[in-house]
Amino acid sequence: MISPALTLAHSAEPDTSLEERYGAHNYASLPVDLVRGEGVWLWDKRGRRYLDLMSAYSAVSHGHCHPRLVAVAREQIGKLAVTSRAFHSEWLGHFLARACELTGMARALPMNTGAEAVETAIKAARKWAAVVRGIPDGQAEILVMENNFHGRTTTIIGFSSNEHYRAGFGPVTPGFGRVPFGDLRALEKAIGPYTAAVLLEPMQGEGGINIPPPGWLAGVAALCRERGVLLLVDEIQTGLGRTGARLACDHEKVKPDGLMLGKALGGGLLPVSLFLASEELMQVFGPGDHGSTFGGNPLAARVGLEALDVLEEENLAERSRDLGAYFLEQLRTLEHAAIREVRGAGLFIGMELDPAWSSAAHFCEALLKQGALSKDTRENVVRLTPPLVISRAEIDIALQKIRAALDSLEPMSGEPSDR
Ligand SMILES: *Cc1c(COP(=O)(O)O)cnc(C)c1O
């Protein structure tokens, strides 16, 4: 699989003119035109090969075009792909059963994108507040974290602390309060009589790969139980092996009332998401209360089921734990002046740079020239989140490319800053 073009420089001359001309300019994509993927590798149209350190924000945890996933998708797409939930279909029950079995949740509701799973959780929590807790309709409050990222719908961006995600898109949906991430005392103080739920990411992805203090999540779970408040955990990015456990919740043996999965659930092939919940929470939905035309279609259910089976049978969570520990340890030995901190859990790693040396976006361009792809999150954090099928030898290649990219940097100002 080694392309002769590998020796060519990875220079930036993509043909993006049609995207530029006809697309909305809502992404600042790196200048590379990808045409093929296999495992942890991607190829551009000139045949140049790149190591994927991005995994499409964890959607490609199984690696590109995993042969088992491609095989079941091919078979299913030629047999039955979309029926709508107006009828029962062959794979949905098996998919939901496996997802419940692996997460310890009672029931699951299929959607497509992550944001839809989060919207489902919000609707479930509000209805539960009204029918179970007796909170007057329209008064229920959901507490979220500073620096959260739960998607891009109008309701979700309304409770973002990121001004850029929100600015100009008002009016915002009321009914949300924000507390600092990782601060149990602040959460305790914020819970009021109409607080129905706490919605959080157990580790923040888009917020900058933020790992909370040990014990925080278990403390939140205990607090929620004590106060009769639902705990809704968004594992759309951290779930399915990414942080070195099947769920990030498993690190602290936390069992939430509601759980959101997405991204890797589609096996890197198509959008598949789930809202999973306890019996008490899911029973608030009756026919007509919620739905999705494509949610739970036979193709998505078949691929989602296979994605869960591959995760287990290839021990992707254990690989993520062991290889992530190795990657993190090796990154910490790089000791380049441009690196301010390296943090993470499993193959969910962020490298924070000193802005006096380089912005994370600039570093990602330098990395592209070395033949590795990633993207910045926040201004100074570089995301290092390869597919979980990566090998140790490929991590060593990643380290060489990261070192070469660091060595190509020159401090942007004379004095490295100390903040
Ligand atoms: C990506 C992400 C979402 C949104 O998923 P989409 O499929 O883009 O709608 C929600 N929550 C978290 C934690 C995410 O990382």
PDBQT file of the ligand as one rigid body, heavy atoms in Angstrom, charges set to zero:
ROOT
HETATM    1  C1  LIG A 501     -19.739  16.396  17.648  1.00  0.00    +0.000 C 
HETATM    2  C2  LIG A 501     -20.470  16.485  18.939  1.00  0.00    +0.000 A 
HETATM    3  C3  LIG A 501     -21.858  16.719  18.977  1.00  0.00    +0.000 A 
HETATM    4  C4  LIG A 501     -22.668  16.994  17.724  1.00  0.00    +0.000 C 
HETATM    5  O1  LIG A 501     -22.659  15.936  16.827  1.00  0.00    +0.000 OA
HETATM    6  P1  LIG A 501     -23.126  16.200  15.306  1.00  0.00    +0.000 P 
HETATM    7  O2  LIG A 501     -23.167  14.822  14.720  1.00  0.00    +0.000 OA
HETATM    8  O3  LIG A 501     -22.097  17.076  14.677  1.00  0.00    +0.000 OA
HETATM    9  O4  LIG A 501     -24.461  16.840  15.373  1.00  0.00    +0.000 OA
HETATM   10  C5  LIG A 501     -22.468  16.735  20.202  1.00  0.00    +0.000 A 
HETATM   11  N1  LIG A 501     -21.769  16.539  21.334  1.00  0.00    +0.000 NA
HETATM   12  C6  LIG A 501     -20.441  16.317  21.344  1.00  0.00    +0.000 A 
HETATM   13  C7  LIG A 501     -19.732  16.103  22.643  1.00  0.00    +0.000 C 
HETATM   14  C8  LIG A 501     -19.739  16.308  20.152  1.00  0.00    +0.000 A 
HETATM   15  O5  LIG A 501     -18.417  16.131  20.155  1.00  0.00    +0.000 OA
ENDROOT
TORSDOF 0
